[in-house]
Amino acid sequence: MAAPVIRSITPTKTNLMPGETTTVVIDAFDADSRSVTLTGAVTDAGGTTSTVSTTLTVGDPITYELTSSDPSVTVTPDPATPGRFTVTV
C-alpha cells in the first residue's frame, strides 16, 4: 500500500497580524486509487442516441492533519471540507 501524496499545502494569506486568521488547504490524494468510467446514454423517439462519460476516483479515505509548533496558534479543521483548516495567530 502506497502512502498518500500531498500535492500542496496552501494558505490564503501568508502574512498575518496577531488575532488574524487564514485558511489553509491541504491538497492530497490516495496513491493507490483507481479510476472508474461511467457512460450514460439517452435515445430519442427517432432512435438517435447521445452518450457522455465521466470518471470517478475510488480510493482509501485520507485523514488530514495540520499542526503548529507555536502554542499561540490555533488550528481548527473545517468539518464540512476535509483538508481545509482555519488558522488563527
N, C-alpha and C positions, 0 to 999 in steps of 0.2 A: 504494500500500500504506500503510495507516494504522499509526501507531505503537501498540505495546501500551499498555493502560491500567492504571495502578496504582490499585486501589480503596483500599488501605490498607497501612501498614507498622505492625505491632502487636507490642510486646514483652509477654511475660507478666508481667514485673516491671520497673518503671521506676526504682526506687531501689536501688542496689547498693553493697555494701561491697567493697573490694579483694579479689580472689580469687573473688568470687561470679559466677554465670552467670545468664543469662536466655535465653529462646527468643524469637526474632524471626521473625514470619511476614509475608511479602510476598504479598498477595492481588492478583493481576493476571490480565488476560485479553487475548486477541488480538482487537483491534477488528474485524478482517476475518473473524472466524469465522462459520460458518454453522450452522444447526440442521438436523438430520435427524430425522424422526419415524419410529419403528418401531412397527408394530402387530402384536401376537401374538393368535392366536385358538385356542381349543380347543373341540371339539364332542364331546358325549357320545353314547352309543348312541341316545338318543331324538331326536337332531338339534338339541338346544339348544346354542347357541354363546355363548361368553363371549369378549369381547375386552378388551384393555388396551393402552395405548400408553405409550411412553417417548420421551424426546428425548435425542439425542446432540448434542454440540457438536464440530464439526470445525474446527480452526484450526491455524495455524502453531505450531511449537514455540517456547516462550519460554525464554530464558536468564535466570536470576535471579542478581543480584549484590548483595552487601551489603558495604560498606567502612566504615572508620573513619579519621578524621583523626588519632586518637590512637594512636601506635605501641605503647602498652602494652595496647591492646585486641586480643583475638584473636577473629576471626570464623571459625567453622567451618560450612560447609554440611552439611546432613543429606543424605547420598547417597540415602536412601530416599524423601525428600519434597522435591521441588523447591520453592524459595521459603521453606524453613524453615532457620533458622540458629541455632547456639548461639553466644552472645556471652559472653566471659569478660573481666572488667575487672581 
